[in-house]
């Protein structure tokens, strides 16, 4: 029996979203997800639904992983928040943790 997980994905690419969902399913999860790519859509998703985890791309046109993290912190949530990217360095990773 698979464990269900509700995932909010902050991402502008359908393909990258599919890859994230696929990896979670491959790890044994039944994934229910919503993809958002704007601050307003993320705010709406956080207010209307309950999430187990948020996964955010670092670079999104007109929005960013750091802006998504800021909104997450403003909401006072206590769920995992993961930033994914193929382009960030340790300095950005440290900034996100602080």
C-alpha positions in Angstrom: 0.0 0.0 0.0 1.4 3.4 -1.0 1.6 6.3 1.3 -0.4 9.3 0.0 1.3 12.7 -0.1 -0.1 16.1 -1.0 2.5 18.2 -2.8 2.5 21.8 -3.7 4.9 22.3 -6.6 6.1 25.8 -7.5 7.3 25.3 -11.0 6.9 26.8 -14.5 7.7 23.6 -16.4 5.2 20.8 -17.0 8.1 18.4 -17.8 10.0 19.2 -14.6 6.8 18.8 -12.6 6.3 15.4 -14.2 9.8 14.4 -13.2 9.3 15.4 -9.6 6.0 13.6 -9.3 7.5 10.5 -11.1 10.4 10.4 -8.6 8.0 10.6 -5.7 5.9 7.8 -7.2 9.0 5.7 -7.8 9.9 6.2 -4.1 6.5 4.6 -3.2 4.2 7.6 -2.8 0.7 8.1 -4.2 1.1 11.7 -5.2 -1.7 14.3 -5.2 -0.3 17.6 -6.4 -1.0 21.1 -7.6 1.4 23.1 -9.7 1.6 26.9 -9.3 3.9 29.4 -10.9 2.8 32.8 -9.5 2.8 34.3 -6.0 -1.0 34.8 -6.2 -1.6 31.1 -7.2 0.7 29.9 -4.4 -1.1 32.1 -1.8 -4.4 30.7 -3.0 -3.1 27.1 -2.8 -1.8 27.7 0.7 -5.1 29.2 1.9 -7.4 26.7 0.3 -5.6 23.4 0.8 -3.4 21.5 3.2 0.0 20.3 2.0 2.5 17.7 3.2 5.4 19.3 1.4 6.3 22.2 -0.9 8.8 21.7 -3.7 9.9 24.9 -5.5 12.1 25.6 -8.5 14.7 28.3 -7.8 14.1 30.2 -11.0 10.6 30.9 -12.3 9.8 33.8 -14.7 8.2 36.6 -12.6 8.6 34.6 -9.3 11.4 32.7 -7.6 12.1 29.9 -5.1 13.2 32.6 -2.6 10.0 34.6 -3.0 8.0 31.3 -2.6 10.1 30.6 0.6 9.3 34.1 1.9 5.5 33.6 1.4 5.8 30.2 3.1 7.5 31.8 6.1 4.9 34.6 6.2 2.2 32.0 6.5 4.0 30.4 9.4 3.8 26.9 8.0 5.6 23.9 9.6 6.0 21.6 6.6 9.0 20.7 4.6 10.0 23.2 1.9 12.5 22.1 -0.7 14.1 24.3 -3.4 15.3 22.4 -6.5 17.6 23.8 -9.2 20.5 22.8 -11.4 22.0 26.2 -11.2 22.3 27.3 -7.5 25.5 27.3 -5.5 26.2 26.8 -1.8 25.8 30.5 -1.1 22.1 30.4 -2.2 21.5 27.2 -0.3 22.8 28.8 2.9 20.7 31.9 2.3 17.6 29.7 2.0 18.3 28.0 5.3 18.7 31.2 7.3 
